[in-house]
């Protein structure tokens, strides 16, 4: 087994912090002592030349009590209202903690659309790069005040992974209430074993994701593993580490127990990283065994090898490619909309013009628009 990534060599890191770390459960107030310790950690990393981006939950949790929204489950519009109030409190808490270390906090609110639309993606990346160059510490949260159920991340684990992919971070650190990945849920199974290093996200590893914990959190191990796939495929190492300590980043740098996920060895172009990690698939294509072998060999996906089209998508939308068992093989940008794709699947490329009445591409997904998973 290869060694875990060395955090000391990182020059740019993203740290994701959940609501339970930022907000006092009893009082629904910011955990100011913990935030102060975290700010000291950020200052220590910055003093070593490491750029730090913070992805922080907590806005909704900070406003629930003030607005009388104490029920366990909130309606979407109630969450949006709470986010509007709580985001001010969250930004203030971070600004105070970081300013005590002579650091300038910068607030960014992102939505799923900001990572899917290429122009907005590039704009967000340029803003982050500029803030880092100016010495600021970006503090990012999902823009829950405007995001709807259909166009939201729903958890900051995946948002943090997409930010890490966006700015080509060396490491993504998910601070949690657990010190890493276990073979089983350690809360219920005494036989659970800690896994210090995950070299590849196999189906067996992904099956270890459990249900989200109770409380304010919307994440859980399942979303952390989803984040690991996004981050590692973008060449970013990821760690799940315990956050309930006074100085979690300092402890991690000193070798505290965690689970590291090794980055994928193969590099990817910025565009293919964007396709793999930043786009929400609008549908799926099921392929036969021959097409699956062709994809593995680096070829394009031809309509003859597609057996089923699922979903409604337009030309240029992201889709997943699955084998007959339902396993996801790849993601790519469709050269045909769903209705046209349904008409041409199973046919040879030279038949496309006769079927549709016009001639498009020979491929249903060109290899330049395709990323193997």
C-alpha positions in Angstrom: 0.0 0.0 0.0 1.4 3.4 -0.9 1.9 6.2 1.6 -0.9 8.7 2.5 -0.6 12.1 0.8 1.7 14.5 2.6 -0.3 17.6 3.7 3.0 19.5 4.3 3.6 19.6 0.6 0.2 21.1 -0.3 0.2 24.7 -1.5 -3.5 25.1 -1.8 -6.2 23.4 0.3 -10.0 23.5 0.7 -11.4 22.8 4.1 -15.1 21.9 4.5 -16.7 22.5 7.8 -20.1 21.2 8.8 -22.9 22.9 10.7 -22.3 20.8 13.9 -18.8 22.2 14.1 -19.8 25.9 13.6 -23.1 26.0 15.5 -23.8 25.2 19.2 -26.6 22.6 19.2 -28.1 23.9 22.5 -28.1 27.7 21.8 -27.9 27.8 18.0 -25.1 30.4 18.4 -21.7 30.3 16.7 -19.1 28.2 18.4 -16.7 31.2 18.7 -13.9 29.4 20.7 -13.8 26.7 18.0 -13.8 29.2 15.2 -11.0 31.1 16.9 -8.9 27.9 17.0 -9.7 27.1 13.4 -8.7 30.7 12.4 -5.4 30.1 14.1 -4.9 27.0 12.1 -5.6 28.8 8.9 -3.1 31.5 9.9 -0.4 28.9 10.5 -1.0 27.4 7.1 -0.9 30.8 5.5 2.3 31.6 7.2 3.9 28.6 5.5 2.7 29.8 2.1 -0.4 27.6 1.9 -3.5 29.1 0.4 -6.7 28.1 2.3 -10.3 28.1 1.1 -13.1 27.4 3.6 -16.4 25.9 2.7 -18.6 26.4 5.7 -22.1 25.2 6.5 -24.2 26.7 9.3 -26.3 29.5 7.9 -29.6 27.8 8.2 -28.8 26.4 11.7 -27.8 29.9 12.9 -31.2 31.3 12.1 -33.7 28.6 12.9 -34.2 29.5 16.5 -34.4 33.3 15.8 -37.1 32.7 13.3 -39.0 30.1 15.4 -38.2 27.3 12.9 -37.4 24.6 15.4 -39.1 21.7 13.7 -36.7 18.9 12.5 -37.8 19.2 8.8 -38.3 22.6 7.2 -40.1 23.4 3.9 -37.9 24.7 1.1 -39.1 28.3 1.5 -38.4 28.2 5.2 -34.9 27.0 4.5 -34.4 29.8 2.1 -35.7 32.4 4.6 -33.4 30.9 7.3 -30.4 31.0 4.9 -31.1 34.7 4.2 -30.9 35.5 7.9 -28.2 33.0 8.9 -25.8 33.8 6.1 -25.2 37.3 7.6 -24.5 35.7 11.0 -22.2 33.1 9.6 -20.2 35.6 7.6 -19.8 37.8 10.6 -18.6 34.9 12.8 -15.9 34.0 10.3 -14.9 37.6 9.7 -14.4 38.2 13.4 -12.4 34.9 13.9 -10.2 35.5 10.9 -9.7 39.2 11.5 -8.3 38.3 15.0 -5.5 36.7 13.0 -5.1 39.7 10.7 -6.7 37.8 7.9 -9.4 39.1 5.6 -12.5 37.0 5.0 -14.3 37.0 1.7 -17.8 35.6 1.2 -18.8 33.7 -1.9 -22.3 32.1 -2.3 -22.4 29.5 -5.0 -25.2 27.4 -6.6 -25.1 24.2 -8.6 -25.6 26.3 -11.7 -22.4 28.2 -11.0 -20.4 25.0 -11.5 -22.4 23.7 -14.5 -22.5 26.8 -16.7 -19.1 27.1 -18.3 -19.0 30.9 -18.2 -20.1 31.2 -14.6 -17.7 28.4 -13.7 -14.8 30.3 -15.1 -16.0 33.6 -13.5 -16.2 31.9 -10.1 -12.7 30.4 -10.6 -11.3 33.8 -11.6 -12.8 35.4 -8.5 -11.3 32.8 -6.2 -7.9 33.1 -7.9 -7.9 36.8 -7.5 -9.0 36.7 -3.8 -6.2 34.2 -3.0 -3.7 36.4 -4.9 -4.8 39.4 -2.7 -4.3 37.4 0.5 -7.9 36.9 1.4 -9.5 33.8 2.8 -12.6 32.8 0.8 -15.4 31.5 2.9 -17.9 29.7 0.6 -21.4 28.4 1.2 -24.2 27.2 -1.0 -26.6 30.0 -1.9 -29.5 28.4 -0.2 -31.6 31.6 -0.3 -32.2 31.1 -4.0 -31.3 27.5 -4.7 -34.3 25.2 -5.3 -34.6 21.5 -4.6 -33.9 20.8 -8.3 -30.8 23.1 -8.6 -29.0 22.7 -5.3 -26.1 20.6 -4.0 -28.0 19.8 -0.8 -24.7 19.2 1.1 -21.4 21.1 1.3 -19.3 18.0 0.9 -19.9 17.9 -2.9 -19.8 21.7 -3.1 -16.3 21.6 -1.5 -15.2 18.9 -3.9 -16.2 21.0 -6.9 -14.5 24.0 -5.5 -11.3 22.0 -5.0 -11.7 20.8 -8.6 -12.3 24.3 -9.8 -9.2 25.9 -8.3 -7.0 22.7 -8.7 -6.4 22.3 -4.9 -3.8 19.9 -3.7 -5.9 18.6 -0.9 -9.5 18.7 0.3 -10.1 18.2 4.0 -13.6 17.3 5.2 -13.8 18.0 8.9 -16.4 15.7 10.5 -17.6 14.1 13.7 -15.7 11.0 12.8 -12.0 10.4 12.1 -12.4 8.7 8.8 -13.9 5.8 6.9 -14.7 2.5 8.6 -15.6 -0.8 7.2 -18.9 -0.6 9.1 -20.6 2.1 11.1 -18.5 2.4 14.3 -21.5 3.7 16.2 -23.3 0.4 15.9 -20.7 -2.2 15.1 -17.8 -3.1 17.5 -16.2 -5.0 14.6 -15.8 -1.8 12.5 -12.2 -1.2 11.3 -10.7 2.2 10.5 -9.3 2.6 6.9 -6.3 4.9 6.9 -5.9 5.1 3.1 -8.2 4.5 0.1 -6.2 4.2 -3.1 -9.2 3.7 -5.3 -12.9 4.2 -5.0 -14.1 0.6 -5.6 -17.8 -0.5 -5.3 -16.8 -2.1 -2.0 -15.6 1.2 -0.7 -18.6 3.1 -1.9 -20.9 0.5 -0.3 -19.5 1.6 3.1 -21.4 4.9 3.0 -24.2 5.0 5.5 -27.2 7.2 6.4 -26.7 10.8 7.4 -26.3 11.4 11.1 -29.1 13.1 13.1 -29.1 16.8 13.8 -28.3 19.8 11.6 -26.1 17.9 9.1 -27.4 17.1 5.6 -24.3 15.0 4.8 -23.1 11.7 6.1 -20.5 9.3 4.8 -22.4 8.7 1.6 -22.0 12.3 0.5 -18.3 12.3 1.6 -17.6 9.4 -0.7 -19.4 11.2 -3.5 -17.1 14.2 -2.8 -14.1 11.9 -2.8 -14.9 10.7 -6.3 -15.2 14.3 -7.6 -12.0 15.4 -5.9 -9.7 12.4 -6.6 -10.7 12.3 -10.2 -9.6 15.9 -10.5 -6.2 15.0 -9.1 -6.9 16.3 -5.5 -6.2 14.2 -2.4 -9.0 14.2 0.1 -9.1 13.5 3.8 -11.9 12.8 6.2 -10.8 14.0 9.6 -12.1 14.7 13.1 -13.2 18.3 13.5 -14.2 18.3 17.2 -10.8 19.4 18.5 -9.4 22.8 19.3 -7.0 22.9 16.3 -8.2 20.3 13.7 -5.9 21.4 10.9 -2.9 21.5 13.2 -3.7 18.1 14.5 -4.0 16.7 11.0 -0.7 18.2 10.0 0.8 16.5 13.0 -0.4 13.1 11.9 -3.8 12.8 13.6 -5.8 9.7 12.5 -7.9 10.2 9.4 -8.7 8.6 6.1 -6.9 9.8 3.1 -8.2 9.2 -0.5 -5.4 9.2 -3.0 -5.8 11.3 -6.1 -6.3 9.5 -9.4 -2.8 9.0 -11.0 -3.9 10.1 -14.5 -4.2 13.8 -15.1 -7.2 15.4 -16.8 -7.7 18.5 -18.9 -9.7 21.3 -17.2 -12.6 20.6 -19.6 -12.8 16.9 -18.8 -12.6 17.6 -15.1 -15.5 19.9 -15.6 -17.5 17.3 -17.4 -16.7 14.6 -14.8 -17.2 16.6 -11.6 -19.1 19.8 -12.3 -22.0 18.7 -14.5 -25.2 17.1 -13.2 -26.2 14.4 -15.7 -29.6 15.0 -17.3 -30.1 11.4 -18.5 -28.3 8.1 -19.2 -27.4 5.8 -22.0 -27.2 2.1 -21.6 -24.7 0.4 -23.8 -23.9 -3.2 -24.9 -20.7 -5.1 -24.1 -19.1 -4.2 -27.4 -19.6 -0.5 -26.8 -18.3 -0.8 -23.2 -15.1 -2.4 -24.5 -14.7 0.4 -27.2 -15.1 3.1 -24.5 -12.5 1.4 -22.3 -10.1 1.4 -25.3 -10.6 5.2 -25.7 -13.0 5.3 -28.6 -16.2 7.4 -29.1 -19.7 6.1 -28.3 -21.5 5.2 -31.6 -25.3 4.9 -31.7 -25.1 1.3 -32.8 -23.8 0.3 -29.3 -26.5 2.1 -27.4 -29.5 0.0 -26.2 -31.5 2.4 -24.1 -32.0 6.2 -23.6 -33.3 7.4 -20.2 -34.4 10.9 -19.3 -35.0 14.1 -21.2 -31.9 16.0 -22.3 -30.8 18.4 -25.0 -27.9 18.3 -27.4 -24.8 19.3 -25.4 -26.2 18.2 -22.0 -24.3 15.8 -19.7 -25.4 12.2 -19.6 -24.1 9.1 -17.9 -23.1 6.0 -19.8 -24.0 2.7 -18.1 -23.5 -1.0 -18.9 -26.3 -3.6 -18.9 -25.9 -4.1 -15.2 -26.5 -0.4 -14.5 -22.8 0.3 -13.5 -21.7 3.8 -14.5 -18.9 3.7 -17.0 -18.5 7.2 -18.2 -20.0 10.7 -18.4 -20.1 12.8 -21.5 -21.8 15.5 -23.5 -24.5 14.2 -25.8 -24.3 15.1 -29.5 -28.0 14.5 -29.9 -31.1 15.4 -27.8 -33.0 12.5 -26.1 -35.7 12.2 -28.7 -33.3 12.1 -31.6 -31.0 9.7 -29.7 -33.9 7.3 -29.1 -34.5 7.2 -32.9 -31.0 6.4 -33.9 -29.8 4.0 -31.2 -29.0 0.6 -32.5 -28.4 1.9 -36.0 -25.1 2.4 -37.9 -23.8 6.0 -38.2 -24.4 6.1 -42.0 -28.1 5.6 -41.3 -28.5 8.7 -39.2 -29.4 11.1 -42.0 -32.1 8.8 -43.4 -33.6 8.4 -40.0 -33.6 12.0 -38.8 -33.7 13.8 -42.2 -30.5 15.6 -41.4 -26.9 14.6 -40.8 -25.3 15.2 -37.4 -22.2 13.7 -35.9 -21.4 10.0 -36.4 -20.9 9.6 -32.6 -23.6 9.9 -30.0 -20.8 11.1 -27.7 -17.4 11.9 -29.1 -14.4 10.7 -27.2 -13.3 14.4 -26.7 -16.5 15.0 -24.8 -16.3 11.7 -22.8 -14.7 10.9 -19.4 -14.3 7.4 -18.2 -15.1 6.8 -14.5 
